[in-house]
Amino acid sequence: MSSHHTTDGSKPPSPFKQPRAVWAVAFACVVSFMGIGLVDPILKSLAGQLHATPSQVELLFTSYLVVTAVAMLGTGWVSSRIGPKRTLIAGLSVIVVFAALAGSSNSIGEIVGFRAGWGLGNALFIATSLSVIVGSASGGFAGAIVLYESALGVGIALGPLIGGVLGNISWRGPFYGVSVLMFIALLATIFLLPKMPKPARKQKLSEPLTALKHKSLRTTSIVGFLYNWGFFTVLGYSPFLMGIDSPIKLGLVFCGWGVLVAVFAVWGAPWLQRRFGTPRTLYVNFVLMAIDLAVIGVFPYNHVAVIVAVIIAGAFIGVNNTLVTTAVMSIAPVERPVASATYGFVRFIGGGMAPFVAGLLVTAFNAHVPFLLGTATLLAAAIVLSTAHKALTAADRGEVAQPERDELDRVEDADVFPEAETIGNAD
């Protein structure tokens, strides 16, 4: 297995020297991830113009991410039957249609519904794109993860900026903008990505849930749930605390946040992992991010404190995104598409619930509570991660992930995990 460091101390290969097909998928990833932060600059505009409460507006995140999470469970089943390229094309097509429909809506309920359809396409695309990039990228597994996470960071950085510029014209603009960009990504995928063979084995619908029987995957997925709760509490509710009404200004704040996500995902995380190892880096990073959320929780009505804390959070999120994804794909003793679907399902449930719950908590109590809850979930993430310390350390040394024998014995269909003993050598 490749790691962010090499055993002889030499510099690892650049993750940016890739075939055209990989860049086509990476571009589509950028646009897809733009959809996450795209609505941040227009949340207050939507609430005002469509006469919606903050809790109703937060459903834009919840419907999108929860549907993405549930649909993740079926992505491997679909991909193993129609092939990765057709799955990517199907996902992109769904996003193009539903993003355009969201832009043509006249009520918050319609937008929430169309964002749910958008989430279905997003699930088909995200899970498959990760496996395609990992399987097609040069520079090894770790380089592929860095490329994928840098696409996520660039998308998250550009999403609020484009959302702010287009949202300043009309709240419909960002939705139409994503539809157009996704159509371009769809064409790039059709013409630049070569036809890819279907997997040798058809995946069962139950496999992503069955895979949670493995301690290593279950542990890292729970960490993803807890971490994403804090992540999307910041992303979803903080715009209401900044005292900024201009979509462009809100877009600039979240662009600064997204730039730090990208920088620390691409350069910060690999350097920290080489210097300190995955587990120690993540422990400290979770604690620092918890402190950052605590600042917002203690001073939610101080606009400057909230803005600065949100931007700084981008650094912690960038490190976490790269290293937690790498950890999941490194130590899970199942096929990588299955691990990706399982992890995506659990983490996006946390990401989807957090903004909506934040709105409810503010209504029932005050603005302190959701961010202090996010602080607690991040500290819990560090504690849960510590139970997988040995496996993470072994993965840093390049050792092969092995299935937990006692847990495999309890799996009804032993052939569900045929690659369990070779996954570490998938590069």
LOVODREN-245720 format. One record per residue (C-alpha): residue number from 1; y, z, x. Coordinates in nm, 2 decimals. Each point is the difference from the previous one (the first is absolute). Layout:
<lovexs>
LOVEX  nr     py     pz     px
LOVEX NUM      Y      Z      X
...
</lovexs>
This chain:
<lovexs>
LOVEX  nr     py     pz     px
LOVEX   1   0.00   0.00   0.00
LOVEX   2   0.35  -0.08   0.12
LOVEX   3   0.25   0.27   0.03
LOVEX   4   0.37   0.02   0.06
LOVEX   5  -0.08   0.07   0.36
LOVEX   6  -0.25  -0.15   0.25
LOVEX   7  -0.25   0.19   0.21
LOVEX   8   0.14  -0.14   0.32
LOVEX   9   0.36   0.09  -0.08
LOVEX  10   0.11  -0.36  -0.03
LOVEX  11   0.25  -0.11  -0.26
LOVEX  12  -0.16  -0.10  -0.33
LOVEX  13   0.03  -0.36  -0.11
LOVEX  14   0.31  -0.09  -0.21
LOVEX  15  -0.08   0.02  -0.38
LOVEX  16   0.26  -0.28  -0.05
LOVEX  17  -0.19  -0.29   0.17
LOVEX  18  -0.19  -0.12  -0.31
LOVEX  19  -0.13  -0.32  -0.16
LOVEX  20   0.22  -0.17  -0.27
LOVEX  21  -0.24   0.11  -0.27
LOVEX  22   0.05   0.37   0.09
LOVEX  23   0.38  -0.05  -0.01
LOVEX  24  -0.03  -0.16  -0.34
LOVEX  25  -0.18   0.31  -0.14
LOVEX  26   0.24   0.23   0.19
LOVEX  27   0.30  -0.17  -0.16
LOVEX  28  -0.15   0.04  -0.34
LOVEX  29  -0.06   0.37   0.09
LOVEX  30   0.37   0.04   0.08
LOVEX  31   0.10  -0.14  -0.34
LOVEX  32  -0.27   0.20  -0.18
LOVEX  33   0.12   0.33   0.16
LOVEX  34   0.36  -0.10  -0.09
LOVEX  35  -0.10   0.07  -0.36
LOVEX  36  -0.05   0.37   0.08
LOVEX  37   0.36   0.08   0.09
LOVEX  38   0.16  -0.29  -0.18
LOVEX  39   0.08   0.20  -0.31
LOVEX  40   0.16   0.30   0.18
LOVEX  41   0.35  -0.14   0.01
LOVEX  42  -0.01  -0.09  -0.37
LOVEX  43  -0.15   0.32  -0.14
LOVEX  44   0.33   0.14  -0.10
LOVEX  45   0.12  -0.33  -0.14
LOVEX  46  -0.32  -0.04  -0.20
LOVEX  47   0.04   0.35  -0.14
LOVEX  48   0.36  -0.06  -0.10
LOVEX  49  -0.03  -0.36  -0.14
LOVEX  50  -0.33   0.05  -0.18
LOVEX  51   0.08   0.36  -0.12
LOVEX  52  -0.31   0.15   0.17
LOVEX  53  -0.05   0.34   0.14
LOVEX  54  -0.09   0.06   0.37
LOVEX  55  -0.36   0.08  -0.10
LOVEX  56  -0.03  -0.33  -0.19
LOVEX  57   0.14  -0.20   0.29
LOVEX  58  -0.24   0.18   0.24
LOVEX  59  -0.28  -0.17  -0.20
LOVEX  60   0.09  -0.32   0.18
LOVEX  61  -0.17   0.16   0.30
LOVEX  62  -0.28   0.17  -0.19
LOVEX  63  -0.12  -0.30  -0.20
LOVEX  64   0.02  -0.22   0.31
LOVEX  65  -0.18   0.24   0.24
LOVEX  66  -0.26   0.15  -0.24
LOVEX  67  -0.11  -0.34  -0.12
LOVEX  68  -0.01  -0.11   0.37
LOVEX  69  -0.22   0.30   0.07
LOVEX  70  -0.25  -0.05  -0.28
LOVEX  71  -0.02  -0.37   0.06
LOVEX  72  -0.08   0.07   0.37
LOVEX  73  -0.34   0.11  -0.11
LOVEX  74  -0.08  -0.36  -0.11
LOVEX  75   0.16  -0.20   0.28
LOVEX  76  -0.32  -0.01   0.21
LOVEX  77  -0.21  -0.10  -0.30
LOVEX  78   0.23  -0.29  -0.06
LOVEX  79   0.05  -0.10   0.36
LOVEX  80  -0.37   0.00   0.07
LOVEX  81  -0.06  -0.24  -0.28
LOVEX  82   0.29  -0.25   0.03
LOVEX  83   0.08   0.05   0.36
LOVEX  84   0.31   0.15   0.18
LOVEX  85   0.23  -0.30  -0.02
LOVEX  86  -0.05  -0.05  -0.37
LOVEX  87   0.05   0.37  -0.06
LOVEX  88   0.33  -0.01   0.20
LOVEX  89   0.11  -0.30  -0.21
LOVEX  90  -0.09   0.17  -0.32
LOVEX  91   0.19   0.32   0.09
LOVEX  92   0.31  -0.19   0.11
LOVEX  93   0.00  -0.21  -0.31
LOVEX  94  -0.02   0.30  -0.22
LOVEX  95   0.30   0.16   0.18
LOVEX  96   0.21  -0.32  -0.03
LOVEX  97  -0.06   0.00  -0.38
LOVEX  98   0.05   0.37  -0.07
LOVEX  99   0.31   0.04   0.23
LOVEX 100   0.16  -0.29  -0.19
LOVEX 101  -0.09   0.16  -0.33
LOVEX 102   0.15   0.33   0.10
LOVEX 103   0.32  -0.18   0.08
LOVEX 104   0.01  -0.15  -0.34
LOVEX 105  -0.06   0.33  -0.18
LOVEX 106   0.24   0.17  -0.24
LOVEX 107  -0.12   0.36   0.00
LOVEX 108  -0.13   0.26   0.25
LOVEX 109  -0.34   0.00  -0.18
LOVEX 110  -0.04  -0.37   0.05
LOVEX 111   0.09   0.03   0.37
LOVEX 112  -0.25   0.29   0.05
LOVEX 113  -0.27  -0.21  -0.17
LOVEX 114   0.07  -0.31   0.22
LOVEX 115   0.01   0.22   0.31
LOVEX 116  -0.35   0.11  -0.09
LOVEX 117  -0.11  -0.36  -0.01
LOVEX 118   0.18  -0.04   0.34
LOVEX 119  -0.21   0.29   0.13
LOVEX 120  -0.32  -0.18  -0.09
LOVEX 121   0.10  -0.30   0.21
LOVEX 122   0.11   0.24   0.27
LOVEX 123  -0.34   0.16   0.02
LOVEX 124  -0.18  -0.33   0.03
LOVEX 125   0.24  -0.10   0.28
LOVEX 126   0.04   0.33   0.20
LOVEX 127  -0.37   0.09   0.04
LOVEX 128  -0.10  -0.36   0.08
LOVEX 129   0.29  -0.07   0.24
LOVEX 130  -0.08   0.31   0.21
LOVEX 131  -0.36  -0.11   0.04
LOVEX 132   0.11  -0.37   0.07
LOVEX 133   0.25   0.11   0.27
LOVEX 134  -0.26   0.24   0.16
LOVEX 135  -0.26  -0.27   0.00
LOVEX 136   0.23  -0.29   0.12
LOVEX 137   0.26   0.16   0.23
LOVEX 138  -0.03  -0.03   0.37
LOVEX 139   0.05   0.31   0.22
LOVEX 140  -0.26   0.22  -0.17
LOVEX 141  -0.02   0.24  -0.29
LOVEX 142   0.29   0.23   0.11
LOVEX 143   0.23  -0.30   0.05
LOVEX 144  -0.08  -0.13  -0.34
LOVEX 145   0.08   0.33  -0.16
LOVEX 146   0.34   0.01   0.19
LOVEX 147   0.07  -0.36  -0.13
LOVEX 148  -0.09   0.11  -0.36
LOVEX 149   0.21   0.31   0.02
LOVEX 150   0.30  -0.18   0.16
LOVEX 151  -0.02  -0.25  -0.30
LOVEX 152   0.01   0.31  -0.23
LOVEX 153   0.30   0.14   0.19
LOVEX 154   0.19  -0.33   0.00
LOVEX 155  -0.07  -0.04  -0.37
LOVEX 156   0.11   0.35  -0.08
LOVEX 157   0.32  -0.05   0.21
LOVEX 158   0.09  -0.33  -0.16
LOVEX 159  -0.10   0.09  -0.36
LOVEX 160   0.29   0.25  -0.06
LOVEX 161   0.25  -0.23   0.18
LOVEX 162  -0.09  -0.31  -0.20
LOVEX 163  -0.04   0.22  -0.32
LOVEX 164   0.35   0.13   0.06
LOVEX 165   0.16  -0.34   0.06
LOVEX 166  -0.17  -0.16  -0.30
LOVEX 167   0.03   0.31  -0.21
LOVEX 168   0.38   0.00   0.06
LOVEX 169   0.00  -0.33  -0.19
LOVEX 170  -0.24   0.11  -0.27
LOVEX 171  -0.29   0.24  -0.03
LOVEX 172  -0.22  -0.30  -0.08
LOVEX 173   0.08  -0.16   0.34
LOVEX 174  -0.25   0.20   0.21
LOVEX 175  -0.29  -0.08  -0.22
LOVEX 176   0.07  -0.37   0.00
LOVEX 177   0.06   0.01   0.37
LOVEX 178  -0.35   0.15   0.06
LOVEX 179  -0.15  -0.27  -0.23
LOVEX 180   0.16  -0.28   0.21
LOVEX 181  -0.10   0.15   0.33
LOVEX 182  -0.35   0.07  -0.11
LOVEX 183  -0.03  -0.36  -0.11
LOVEX 184   0.10  -0.11   0.35
LOVEX 185  -0.27   0.25   0.14
LOVEX 186  -0.25  -0.15  -0.24
LOVEX 187   0.07  -0.35   0.13
LOVEX 188  -0.03   0.12   0.36
LOVEX 189  -0.33   0.17  -0.08
LOVEX 190  -0.14  -0.31  -0.17
LOVEX 191   0.09  -0.24   0.28
LOVEX 192  -0.01   0.21   0.32
LOVEX 193  -0.30   0.23  -0.06
LOVEX 194  -0.33  -0.18   0.06
LOVEX 195  -0.28   0.02  -0.24
LOVEX 196  -0.19   0.32   0.07
LOVEX 197  -0.37   0.06  -0.07
LOVEX 198  -0.10   0.24  -0.27
LOVEX 199  -0.15   0.33   0.13
LOVEX 200  -0.37  -0.02   0.05
LOVEX 201  -0.05   0.29  -0.25
LOVEX 202   0.15   0.04  -0.34
LOVEX 203   0.17   0.33  -0.04
LOVEX 204  -0.08   0.23  -0.29
LOVEX 205   0.28   0.14  -0.22
LOVEX 206  -0.12   0.35   0.07
LOVEX 207   0.02  -0.01   0.38
LOVEX 208   0.36   0.12   0.05
LOVEX 209  -0.07   0.31  -0.20
LOVEX 210  -0.34   0.05   0.14
LOVEX 211   0.15  -0.02   0.35
LOVEX 212   0.19   0.33  -0.07
LOVEX 213  -0.33   0.17   0.05
LOVEX 214   0.07  -0.04   0.37
LOVEX 215   0.19   0.30   0.13
LOVEX 216   0.21  -0.20   0.25
LOVEX 217   0.12  -0.25  -0.25
LOVEX 218   0.05   0.26  -0.27
LOVEX 219   0.20   0.22   0.23
LOVEX 220   0.24  -0.28   0.12
LOVEX 221   0.04  -0.13  -0.35
LOVEX 222   0.11   0.35  -0.12
LOVEX 223   0.24   0.01   0.29
LOVEX 224   0.13  -0.34  -0.12
LOVEX 225   0.05   0.14  -0.35
LOVEX 226   0.19   0.30   0.12
LOVEX 227   0.21  -0.19   0.25
LOVEX 228   0.09  -0.28  -0.25
LOVEX 229   0.10   0.27  -0.26
LOVEX 230   0.28   0.11   0.25
LOVEX 231   0.08  -0.36   0.09
LOVEX 232   0.05  -0.13  -0.35
LOVEX 233   0.19   0.31  -0.11
LOVEX 234   0.26  -0.10   0.26
LOVEX 235  -0.02  -0.37  -0.09
LOVEX 236   0.00   0.05  -0.38
LOVEX 237   0.24   0.28  -0.07
LOVEX 238   0.25   0.03   0.28
LOVEX 239   0.22  -0.28  -0.12
LOVEX 240   0.11   0.22  -0.29
LOVEX 241   0.12   0.27   0.25
LOVEX 242   0.21  -0.21   0.23
LOVEX 243   0.31  -0.03  -0.22
LOVEX 244   0.01  -0.38   0.07
LOVEX 245   0.04  -0.24  -0.30
LOVEX 246   0.03  -0.33   0.20
LOVEX 247  -0.34  -0.18   0.03
LOVEX 248   0.11  -0.15   0.33
LOVEX 249   0.09   0.34   0.15
LOVEX 250  -0.33   0.15  -0.12
LOVEX 251  -0.18  -0.31   0.14
LOVEX 252   0.17   0.07   0.34
LOVEX 253  -0.12   0.36   0.00
LOVEX 254  -0.36  -0.10  -0.07
LOVEX 255   0.03  -0.29   0.24
LOVEX 256   0.08   0.25   0.28
LOVEX 257  -0.30   0.21  -0.12
LOVEX 258  -0.22  -0.31   0.00
LOVEX 259   0.11  -0.11   0.35
LOVEX 260  -0.12   0.34   0.14
LOVEX 261  -0.33  -0.05  -0.19
LOVEX 262  -0.05  -0.33   0.17
LOVEX 263   0.11   0.11   0.35
LOVEX 264  -0.22   0.31   0.00
LOVEX 265  -0.29  -0.18  -0.16
LOVEX 266   0.00  -0.28   0.27
LOVEX 267   0.11   0.19   0.31
LOVEX 268   0.02   0.37  -0.06
LOVEX 269  -0.34   0.06  -0.15
LOVEX 270  -0.20  -0.19   0.28
LOVEX 271   0.20   0.18   0.27
LOVEX 272  -0.05   0.34  -0.15
LOVEX 273  -0.37  -0.06  -0.05
LOVEX 274  -0.04  -0.10   0.36
LOVEX 275   0.20   0.30   0.12
LOVEX 276  -0.13   0.27  -0.23
LOVEX 277  -0.30  -0.14  -0.20
LOVEX 278  -0.03  -0.06  -0.37
LOVEX 279  -0.06   0.35  -0.14
LOVEX 280   0.27   0.18   0.20
LOVEX 281   0.25  -0.27  -0.08
LOVEX 282  -0.07   0.02  -0.37
LOVEX 283   0.00   0.38  -0.02
LOVEX 284   0.35   0.01   0.15
LOVEX 285   0.12  -0.30  -0.19
LOVEX 286  -0.11   0.15  -0.34
LOVEX 287   0.17   0.33   0.08
LOVEX 288   0.33  -0.18   0.11
LOVEX 289   0.00  -0.21  -0.32
LOVEX 290  -0.07   0.32  -0.20
LOVEX 291   0.31   0.15   0.15
LOVEX 292   0.20  -0.31  -0.08
LOVEX 293  -0.10   0.02  -0.36
LOVEX 294   0.08   0.37   0.00
LOVEX 295   0.36  -0.09   0.10
LOVEX 296   0.03  -0.22  -0.32
LOVEX 297  -0.17   0.27  -0.20
LOVEX 298   0.24   0.27   0.12
LOVEX 299   0.31  -0.22  -0.02
LOVEX 300  -0.07  -0.26  -0.27
LOVEX 301   0.37  -0.01  -0.12
LOVEX 302   0.14  -0.05   0.35
LOVEX 303   0.03  -0.38   0.01
LOVEX 304   0.04  -0.03   0.38
LOVEX 305  -0.30   0.22   0.06
LOVEX 306  -0.22  -0.20  -0.24
LOVEX 307   0.10  -0.33   0.15
LOVEX 308  -0.05   0.11   0.36
LOVEX 309  -0.34   0.16  -0.08
LOVEX 310  -0.12  -0.31  -0.19
LOVEX 311   0.09  -0.23   0.29
LOVEX 312  -0.17   0.23   0.26
LOVEX 313  -0.31   0.02  -0.22
LOVEX 314  -0.06  -0.37   0.09
LOVEX 315  -0.10   0.10   0.35
LOVEX 316  -0.27   0.24  -0.12
LOVEX 317  -0.12  -0.24  -0.26
LOVEX 318  -0.03  -0.28   0.25
LOVEX 319  -0.22   0.21   0.23
LOVEX 320  -0.21   0.13  -0.29
LOVEX 321  -0.05  -0.35  -0.15
LOVEX 322  -0.15  -0.14   0.32
LOVEX 323  -0.20   0.29   0.12
LOVEX 324  -0.15   0.11  -0.33
LOVEX 325  -0.10  -0.36  -0.09
LOVEX 326  -0.15  -0.04   0.35
LOVEX 327  -0.18   0.34  -0.04
LOVEX 328  -0.15  -0.10  -0.33
LOVEX 329  -0.12  -0.34   0.12
LOVEX 330  -0.13   0.15   0.33
LOVEX 331  -0.21   0.30  -0.12
LOVEX 332  -0.12  -0.12  -0.34
LOVEX 333  -0.37  -0.07   0.03
LOVEX 334   0.01  -0.29  -0.25
LOVEX 335   0.10  -0.36   0.01
LOVEX 336   0.38  -0.04   0.05
LOVEX 337   0.07  -0.17  -0.34
LOVEX 338  -0.17   0.29  -0.17
LOVEX 339   0.19   0.26   0.20
LOVEX 340   0.33  -0.19  -0.07
LOVEX 341  -0.07   0.00  -0.37
LOVEX 342  -0.10   0.37  -0.01
LOVEX 343   0.30   0.11   0.20
LOVEX 344   0.24  -0.22  -0.19
LOVEX 345  -0.13   0.13  -0.34
LOVEX 346   0.05   0.37   0.10
LOVEX 347   0.33  -0.03   0.18
LOVEX 348   0.17  -0.22  -0.26
LOVEX 349  -0.10   0.24  -0.27
LOVEX 350   0.21   0.26   0.19
LOVEX 351   0.28  -0.24   0.06
LOVEX 352   0.01  -0.11  -0.37
LOVEX 353   0.00   0.35  -0.15
LOVEX 354   0.26   0.15   0.24
LOVEX 355   0.32  -0.17  -0.13
LOVEX 356  -0.09   0.05  -0.37
LOVEX 357  -0.09   0.37   0.06
LOVEX 358   0.32   0.04   0.20
LOVEX 359   0.20  -0.11  -0.30
LOVEX 360  -0.18   0.24  -0.23
LOVEX 361   0.05   0.29   0.24
LOVEX 362   0.37  -0.07   0.03
LOVEX 363   0.03   0.00  -0.38
LOVEX 364  -0.20   0.31  -0.04
LOVEX 365   0.14   0.20   0.30
LOVEX 366   0.24  -0.15   0.25
LOVEX 367   0.02  -0.25   0.29
LOVEX 368  -0.12   0.25   0.25
LOVEX 369  -0.36   0.01  -0.14
LOVEX 370  -0.14  -0.35   0.06
LOVEX 371   0.11  -0.01   0.36
LOVEX 372  -0.13   0.35   0.08
LOVEX 373  -0.33  -0.11  -0.17
LOVEX 374   0.00  -0.31   0.24
LOVEX 375   0.05   0.24   0.29
LOVEX 376  -0.31   0.19  -0.11
LOVEX 377  -0.21  -0.31  -0.03
LOVEX 378   0.09  -0.11   0.35
LOVEX 379  -0.09   0.33   0.15
LOVEX 380  -0.33  -0.02  -0.20
LOVEX 381  -0.06  -0.34   0.15
LOVEX 382   0.02   0.14   0.35
LOVEX 383  -0.25   0.27  -0.09
LOVEX 384  -0.24  -0.24  -0.17
LOVEX 385   0.02  -0.24   0.29
LOVEX 386  -0.10   0.28   0.25
LOVEX 387  -0.35   0.00  -0.16
LOVEX 388  -0.05  -0.35   0.14
LOVEX 389   0.14   0.08   0.35
LOVEX 390  -0.33  -0.06   0.18
LOVEX 391  -0.05  -0.35  -0.16
LOVEX 392   0.36  -0.10   0.07
LOVEX 393  -0.03   0.11   0.37
LOVEX 394  -0.32  -0.20   0.03
LOVEX 395   0.16  -0.31  -0.15
LOVEX 396   0.29   0.03   0.25
LOVEX 397  -0.27  -0.01   0.28
LOVEX 398  -0.14  -0.32  -0.16
LOVEX 399  -0.32   0.15  -0.12
LOVEX 400  -0.18  -0.16  -0.29
LOVEX 401   0.03   0.15  -0.35
LOVEX 402  -0.33   0.12  -0.12
LOVEX 403  -0.10   0.09  -0.36
LOVEX 404  -0.06   0.36  -0.10
LOVEX 405  -0.37   0.01  -0.03
LOVEX 406  -0.02   0.28  -0.25
LOVEX 407   0.24  -0.18  -0.23
LOVEX 408  -0.16  -0.34   0.04
LOVEX 409  -0.32   0.15  -0.12
LOVEX 410   0.16   0.08  -0.33
LOVEX 411   0.13  -0.36  -0.06
LOVEX 412  -0.21  -0.17  -0.26
LOVEX 413   0.02  -0.35   0.15
LOVEX 414  -0.05   0.02   0.38
LOVEX 415   0.09  -0.37   0.04
LOVEX 416   0.35   0.07  -0.11
LOVEX 417   0.09   0.07   0.36
LOVEX 418  -0.18  -0.26   0.21
LOVEX 419   0.28   0.00   0.27
LOVEX 420   0.03   0.37   0.04
LOVEX 421  -0.15   0.01   0.35
LOVEX 422   0.18  -0.31   0.13
LOVEX 423   0.35   0.04  -0.15
LOVEX 424   0.15   0.13   0.31
LOVEX 425  -0.09  -0.33   0.18
LOVEX 426   0.14  -0.22  -0.27
LOVEX 427   0.26  -0.13   0.24
</lovexs>
